[in-house]
């Protein structure tokens, strides 16, 4: 059993609230997607589309990732989390800010309401950054640590730009086209926050869970350089000069960085001692495939007209790449956290359950195949622009959410049995 740093684990209050809230947000996301099914055929700058994107990015993705990051920082940094109390405070700012911001987009209430939500989220991100960097300075610098620190900074930039855009909707002051800055905001979030956080964490956890260590750390170092060089060059060029065909150069740079990261994971997979790939790792495989397809779609989005390509790209990013990685890692990390809470001081008892006994594995199996079906049907509906197919896919997504919520609730409600 992977120990995941029992002795240095943060307080449960620094982790569990994020998992609980993120799970509820995911259910809300699937319901909102069904209600606003027409948004999958609309331009991305539409109130309901903006609400859905921020529910996925903040309420679902970032909420779960914050909780997982606070839990895993002691594992990756090999030091205790700087402040569990600060982590708990950041939860409330992220929760309240996300609710306000999502509601303001859904009803398109620009002004103080939207700005307040964005400000609360920025405070949560500042607290998160402070915790990351104060924890990081305690130990030697590793490439995984570098990815986590960089992703935290990119998140701060992403949210700051988002808040400035919220202010601009109420009081226009940005001379540049609002939609162009919005695109930069999205790209920083995808390639800065999510990509680099997932790169850093997966390069530590995937080898750990597969019992397959790769010694090719240089691959991750190259990945870090290319991912950040491509993103920084793209942002500077696009902001100061303007959109041009040079975007393909930056796209290739980031793509090279991603390929080096995937090469590292492949090497760890080849050297694994655990030959059987469990259902959680199958989620990780779907996640990587979704990311690759999303990357292939980027030139299509740039060169081919039609809203469905942008919608398809966002679907693969949020519902494929990010959601799949969360599904898999939830049932690798959350059961261990709850198990540790109940049984860390219990030794030598025959009837003591294992972390995997805290959830229903068969339910996770059903969830996986429903997830594959939901993603496939939704993608088909978007491609052929058929609202009935889209709604069928979104109904299956609600089933996926209900299965996920039930299994997460079972883990949370586990009672100590010895």
N, C-alpha and C positions, 0 to 999 in steps of 0.2 A: 504493500500500500504506500502511495506517495505521501510523505509527511507534510509537505508544503509549509515548513517552518512553524511547527506547533508552538515552540517556545517564544517566538517573536510575533505571534498573531496579534492583530489589533483588537480592540474591544468590539464586541458584536454590534454596538451602536454605530460604529464607523462603517459598517458593511451591510448589515441585514436590511435597514430601511431602504437602501438603494435597490436591492433585489426585489423587495416587496412592491415598491412604487413603480419600478420599471415593468414588472409583470402586469400590473393593472393598466399602465399606459399602453402596453402592447395590445391588450384586449380592447381598450378604447380606440386605438389606432385602427384595428380591423373593422370595428363597428363604423367608425367615421368613414373609412374607405368605402364601405358598402353604401352608406348614406350618400356619399359624394362620388358615386361611381362615374358620373359624367366628367369628373375632374381628370380622369385618365385619357380623355380626348381633348382636354383644354390646353391652352398655353400655360407655361409654368408660372407666370405672374397672374395668378388667380387666387382670390381669398381662400377658397377651400383647399387648393393645391398647396399654398403656403402653409396653411394650418396642418395639413397631412405631413408635409416634409418636416416641419418643426416638431410634430409629435413623434415622428420616427427618429429624428436626429437628436432631440433633447430628452423627451420623456421616455423613449425606449432605449436608443443606442447609448447616449451619454450617461443616462441614469444608471443603467446596468454596468457600464464600463467604469464609472466612478467607484461603485461598490467593489467591483472586481479588482480595480487598480489599488484601492486602499488595502484589500486583502493580500494582494500579490506583491506590493512594494517590499515588504519584509523578505519575501522569497527572492525577488530580483535584486534588491539592494543589499540583502543580507544584513539589514539593520531594522530595528523597531520603527514603526511609523512614528513620525515626529509628534503628531497630536491627533488622537482619536476624537477628542472634543471638537477640534476644528473641523474634522471630517463630518461629524454629526451636524454641526452648524451649516456647513456647505450643503448638506442634504436639504435642509429646510429652504435655503435660498434657491437652490435648483428646482425644488418641487414647486414652490409658490411662483417663482419666475416663469417656469414652464407652463403652468396652468394659465397664468395671466396672458402670456404671449400667445399661446395656442388659441385661447378664446378671442383675443384681439384680432388675430388673423382670420379666424372662422367668421366672425361678424364684421371684420374689417373696421375696427374701431381704432383709427390712428390717433395719436396724441398721447396724453399723459398715461393712459392705461397701458398702451403698448410699450412706451418708454420705461415705465415702472417695471414691467415684466423683464425687459431686456437688461435693466440695471441690476435687478435681483440675480439674474443669471450671471452677469459679469462679476458680481461679488462672490458667488459660488466658485467661479473659475479662478479668481484671485486667491481664494482660500485654498483651492486645490493645488495651484501652482506653488504657493508658499509651503504646503505640506510636502509636495514632491521634492522641491529643491532643498528644504531643510533636512529631509530624510536622506537625500542623495549625497550631501556633503560629508556625511559621517563615514563613508567607505570609499574604496578605490573606484575609479571610473571604469565601467565596462561598456561594451557596445549596446547591450540591452538597456542599461541605465541611460545612455545617451539618447536612444530612441524615445524613451519615456519622457525625458526632460524636454527634448525638442517638440514632441507632440503636445506637451502641456503649454509650451510657448505658442505653438501654432493655434491651439484652442483659444488662448487669450486673445490673439490677433483676430481670429474668426469672430468671436463674440463681440469684441470691440467694434469691428467693422459692422457687424449686425446692428449694434446699438446706434451707431452713427447713421445707418440707413433708416432705422426706425424714427430717429429724430428728423431726418430729411423728408420723410413722408408727411410729417406734420408741419415742419418749418423748412422748406426747400432752401438749402444753402450750398449743396455740392454742385459745382459747375459741370462735372462729368455726368454723362447719362446714367441715371439711377440703375437701369437694368445691367449695364456693364459692370458697375461696382457689385451688384447682386451676384453676378457670375463669379467675380473674384472671391466674394464671400463664400460661395459654395465650393469653389475649387480649393481654397485654403482649408475648409473643413474636411473635404474628402481626402486630399493628398497630404495635408499637414497633420490634422488631428487624428482622424480615423486610421489612415494608412500607416502612419509611423507608430501609433500606439499599438495597433494590431501586429505590425512587424516585430516590434520589440518584445511584446508579451508572448506571441506565438513562438518566437525563436528560443524562448526559455521553456514554455510549457509543452509544446509538441514533442521535443526530445524527452522531456521528463515523463510524459504520459505513455510514450512509446518505448521507454527504456532504450533509446537510441541516441547516443551523443555524437554530434559532429564536431570535428576539430578544425573545420574550415571557417574560422571566425573572420578571416579576411573577406569572405563573401558578404557578410553582414556589414563590414566597414565600407566596402565598395557600394553596397546598397544604400547606406546612409548618405554617402557623398552624392550619389546620383539623384536620389529622391529629393534631397534638399536643394541641390544645385539647380535641378530642373524647375522646381517650384518657385524658388527665389527669382530665377531669371525670367520665368513667365510673368510673375507678378510685377516686377520692375518694368519689363518691356511693355506689358499691356497697360499699366497705369500711366507711365510717363510718355510712351510713344503711341500706343493704341494697338488694337487688334490687327494682326497680319498673319501671313503664312508662316512666320517664324514660330508660331505656336506649335507646329509639328516638330520642330527641333526640341522644344522643351518637353513635349509629349514623349518623344523618344528617350530623352534623358531619364525621365521618371520611370518609363517602361523598363529601361535597363536596370534601374535600381530595384524594381519589383522582381525582375527575372533573377537577379542575384540573390534576393531574399528567398524566392521559391527554390532556387538551386540549393540553398542551405537546408531548407526543410526536406527537400528530396534526399539529400545526403544523410540526414538524420533518420529518415524513413528507411533507407536502404540498410542502415546499420542497426535497426531496431532489434531488440531481444524479444519484444512482445509481437509475435507474428500475427495473431488474430486482431483485426481492426474492429473495435467496438462501434456501437451506433453513434456515440459522441464524435468519434473521429470521422465517421461517414458524413456527419454534418460539416466538419471542417473541410472535407473534400468538396462538397457542394459549394461551400463558401468560396474556395479557391477557383473553382470552375466559373462561378458567377462573376468573380472579379476579372478573370481573363476575358469573359464575354463582354463585360462592361468596357474593358480597355479596348477591345476590338471595335466596339460601337462608337468610340470617341471620334475617329475620323469621319464616320458616317454622320454623326450629329453635326459636325462642322461643315460638311460638304453637301449634305442632302437636305432638302426642305421637307418639312412635315413634323408636326409636334410629336408624333408617336415615337420618333427616335430618341428625343430627349426624355420622354416618359419611360421608354423602355430602358434607357441608361439608368435613370433614377431607380427604377424597379429592381434592376440587377444589383445596384449598389446597396439600397436599404433593405429590400426584402430578400435578396439573395445573399450577397456577401456578408453584410453586417448581421442580419438576423440569424443566418445559419451558424456563424461563429459563436453568437450568443447562445443559441439553442444548445450547441454541443458543450460549450464551456460552463453553462449553468449547472449541468448535472455532473460536471467534474469538480466544481468548486463549492457550490452551495451545500450539497449533502455533507461534504467534509467539514464545513464551517459548523453546521448544526451538530454533527457527530462529535466534533471537538468540544462543543459547548456542554454536551451531556456526558461524554465518556473519556475525556482526556486524562482523568485521574483514576480511571477504572482499569485494573490490570488482571490478566489471567482468568477472566470469567468466560465460561464456555458459551453462554447464551448471548454474549455481547454482539450486537449487530455490526455489520460493516457499513461504511458510508453508502455503498450501492444498495443496501437494504432499505434505505430511507425513502426511496422513490419506487414507482412501479415501472420496471424496465420494459414490460410489454406495452405499456401506455406510451413510453418514449419511442418504441418501435412504430406504433401506429401514428404517432405525431410526425415522425420522420417521413413516412410515405404520404401522409396528408399534406405535409409541407411541400414535398416534391410535386404532388398533383396540383396544389394551389398555385405554386410558382409557374408551373408549366401551362396551366389553363389561363392564368392571368396574362402571361406573355403572349399566348396565342390570341387572346381577345384584343390586346393592344396592337399587335401586328396587323390584324385584319380589321381593326377599328369596329368591332362588333360588341355593343353594349351588353347584350345578353350573355355572351361568353365571359366578358369582364365580370359581370355580376355573379356568375356561377363560380368563377375563380375566387372572388372576394368572399362568397359564402363559405368556401372551403377554408379560406384564411381564418374565418371566425371559428371554425371547428379546430384548426391548429391552435389558435389562441386559447380556446377552452381546455383543450388537452394539456397545454403548457401550464395554464393557471392551476388546473387541478393537481398536476404533479408537483409544481412548486409549493402549493398550499400543503400538500401531504408532507413534504420535507419540513416546512415551517412548523407544522402542527405535531411533529413527532414527539412522543412522550418517552421519557427515559424508562426502560423496561427492566433494568437490573439495579 
